Amino acid sequence: MDAWTEVLQDTGMDPRLDRDTSNCSIARTLEIVGEKWTILILREVWYGSSRFGDFERVLGCPRNLLATRLRMLVQEGILATETYKEPGSRSRPKYVITPKGMDLVPAVMGLLQWGDRYRADPEGPAVVARHRECGAHVGVQIRCEQGHPVQVKDIESVPGPAFRMRPSG
């Protein structure tokens, strides 16, 4: 008997359909990074941009929206600011990725990989991710904690420690 069937037998409700989704990690993550400009800012940070003017120039994002997204990424601890000063200019912040932000790399690389496969120009992708040391293509793979490659068909979703059923009624 699987974990879902156990919940069904214990409650009489279908745990896949009647579960409380208010504590979903995917939904909570999308509240932070689920907007186009936010993901594109992160892309540009990984490509080497760090200054407001650089983001504005490459993205074409409205200044007020860009400022709001950068502020949110800093507040969430995904980016941090450091001060820089060009000769003859006032001090300004530059944006650097934090360890929390680096943990988003596989998710964004997954979007890139999917886009390269299904949405790239007929000539191919605009940017290719390569391993700096050997030059080989970098791709996202799913692995278990033991290091085994895992196919989507072999992933089992089971109730976790914060699983709750939706209140009935």
TAURLIN-V970258 format. One record per helix or strand of 3 or more residues. SS is the DSSP state (H for helix, E for strand). FROM is the first residue (numbers start at 1). TO is the last residue. If there is no record, write none. Layout:
ss;from;to
SS;FROM;TO
SS;FROM;TO
This chain:
ss;from;to
H;3;11
H;25;33
H;36;47
H;52;59
H;63;75
E;79;84
E;92;97
H;99;102
H;105;118
H;152;154
